[in-house]
Amino acid sequence: MGEYFQSIVDVEIGVHEAADAKSRLTAWLVDREVIEAGLTDCVLGEPGGGHAPGANYAYALGCQRDYVDPPRLWANGMAISVGRQVYWGGDLEAVICPRCARREQMRPREQGRWDTVFNDAIDDWVRGGAGLVECVGCGAQIGLNDWDWGYPWAFGALGVTVWNWDDLADDFVAEIGQVLGGHRLVYSANKL
């Protein structure tokens, strides 16, 4: 069975701005009744809990309020997280350089640079560094959010994760982008 999750990550916001943006976004979501204001034990991986679906949860799905009910599962809420985190979208076969289109194989792991160069860059980024990886094709230093990951991976200081909701509407994701100041967002979905 498993748990289905979707993430929307602001890959441009700085760590220092993320807390204010989280407050602004949470107020917007509560005002539209997409989520409940209080935190409950309704998400995975967030010690402080998450927000249960609100009376207008269907708004996030692009549906009318009376058209859809929230999932009746324990993990069915929304977590809004701040702080540098990695949001993975799936298992990697390869990544592609955005400058020269060189394809870096990630499988088998022992033959690629995943366990070395990419892992080191991710660790650097999480600790506050730039998280750059040199492309062996063109020699350019590429930021982690600029590689083509195949499945969307994101590295950001503000992320929204919903558990076991139907697919989020494109318009809803775009509205979140506007609330966050028009920053670049990365959307991904996967299943545990």
C-alpha positions in Angstrom: 0.0 0.0 0.0 2.3 2.9 1.2 1.9 6.6 1.8 1.6 9.0 -1.2 3.1 12.4 -0.8 3.5 15.6 -2.9 5.9 18.4 -2.2 6.1 22.0 -3.3 9.5 23.5 -2.6 10.6 27.1 -2.9 14.2 26.7 -4.2 15.0 30.4 -4.2 14.0 31.6 -0.7 16.8 32.1 1.8 16.9 30.5 5.2 16.3 33.8 7.0 13.2 34.7 4.9 11.6 31.2 5.2 10.0 31.6 8.6 8.1 34.8 7.6 7.1 33.2 4.3 5.8 30.2 6.2 3.7 32.4 8.4 2.3 34.2 5.3 1.6 31.0 3.4 0.0 29.3 6.5 -2.3 32.3 7.0 -3.3 32.2 3.3 -4.1 28.5 3.4 -6.1 28.8 6.7 -8.0 31.8 5.3 -9.0 29.8 2.3 -9.9 26.9 4.6 -7.6 24.5 2.7 -6.0 23.5 6.1 -7.0 23.8 9.7 -5.1 26.4 11.8 -3.9 24.1 14.6 -1.2 21.4 14.3 -2.1 17.7 14.8 -0.5 14.3 14.4 -1.5 13.9 10.7 1.8 13.9 8.8 4.9 11.8 8.6 8.3 13.1 9.5 7.3 16.3 11.3 7.8 16.1 15.1 5.6 19.2 15.6 2.8 17.8 13.5 1.0 19.1 10.5 -2.3 20.8 9.5 -5.3 18.7 8.9 -7.4 19.3 5.7 -9.8 22.2 6.1 -13.4 22.5 5.1 -12.3 23.8 1.6 -9.6 21.2 1.1 -11.0 20.6 -2.4 -9.7 24.1 -3.4 -6.2 22.6 -3.5 -7.4 20.0 -6.0 -9.2 22.4 -8.2 -12.6 21.0 -7.2 -15.7 22.5 -5.7 -16.0 22.3 -2.0 -18.8 19.7 -1.9 -17.2 17.6 -4.6 -14.5 15.9 -2.7 -13.8 14.7 0.9 -10.4 14.6 2.4 -8.7 11.2 2.7 -9.8 9.2 5.7 -6.3 8.0 6.6 -4.1 8.8 9.6 -1.5 10.6 7.4 -3.7 13.1 5.5 -2.4 16.5 6.4 0.0 19.2 5.2 3.4 20.0 6.7 5.1 23.3 6.0 8.8 23.1 6.8 11.5 25.6 7.1 15.3 25.0 7.1 17.5 23.5 4.5 16.1 20.1 3.4 16.3 17.7 0.5 13.0 16.8 -1.1 13.4 13.7 -3.2 11.0 12.8 -6.0 12.1 9.3 -6.9 15.0 7.0 -7.4 17.6 8.3 -9.8 18.8 6.7 -12.9 20.8 9.7 -14.2 21.0 13.5 -14.0 21.6 15.8 -16.9 23.8 18.9 -17.1 21.7 21.9 -18.0 24.6 23.5 -19.9 26.0 20.7 -22.1 23.3 18.0 -21.7 25.8 15.4 -20.6 24.1 12.5 -18.9 25.6 11.4 -15.5 24.6 7.8 -14.8 23.6 7.2 -11.2 23.2 3.5 -11.5 24.9 1.3 -10.6 25.8 3.5 -7.7 29.4 2.2 -7.4 30.2 3.3 -10.9 28.7 6.7 -10.8 29.4 9.9 -8.9 26.3 9.7 -6.6 28.1 8.3 -3.6 31.0 10.8 -4.0 30.6 14.1 -5.7 26.8 14.5 -5.6 26.6 13.2 -2.0 29.3 15.6 -0.9 27.5 18.5 -2.6 24.2 17.6 -0.9 26.0 17.5 2.5 27.6 20.8 1.7 24.3 22.4 0.8 22.5 21.1 3.9 25.2 22.6 6.1 24.8 26.0 4.4 27.2 25.8 1.5 26.5 26.3 -2.2 26.2 22.6 -3.1 27.9 22.8 -6.5 28.8 19.8 -8.7 31.3 20.1 -11.5 30.0 18.7 -14.8 32.6 16.3 -16.3 31.4 17.2 -19.7 31.8 21.0 -19.8 33.5 21.7 -16.5 30.8 24.1 -15.3 30.0 24.3 -11.6 26.2 23.5 -11.4 24.0 24.1 -8.4 22.0 21.2 -7.2 18.6 22.7 -8.1 19.9 23.3 -11.7 20.6 19.7 -12.6 17.9 17.9 -14.5 17.1 15.1 -12.0 14.6 13.2 -14.2 12.3 12.9 -11.2 12.1 16.3 -9.6 14.4 16.6 -6.6 14.5 19.9 -4.8 16.8 21.6 -2.3 15.1 24.4 -0.4 14.6 26.2 2.9 10.8 26.2 2.6 8.7 23.2 1.6 5.1 22.1 1.7 4.4 18.4 1.8 0.9 16.9 1.7 0.1 13.3 2.6 -2.3 11.1 0.7 -4.2 13.9 -1.0 -5.3 13.7 -4.6 -3.2 15.5 -7.1 -2.8 19.2 -6.4 -4.1 21.5 -9.1 -1.6 23.4 -11.2 -3.5 26.6 -10.5 -3.2 26.0 -6.8 0.6 25.4 -7.0 0.9 28.6 -9.1 -1.0 30.5 -6.4 1.4 29.3 -3.7 4.2 30.6 -5.9 2.5 34.0 -6.0 2.0 34.0 -2.2 5.7 33.2 -1.8 6.7 36.2 -4.0 6.9 34.5 -7.5 9.9 32.4 -6.5 10.8 29.3 -8.5 8.9 26.2 -7.2 9.7 22.6 -7.7 6.7 20.1 -7.5 7.2 16.4 -7.0 5.1 13.4 -6.0 6.1 10.0 -4.8 5.1 7.1 -2.6 6.8 5.6 0.4 
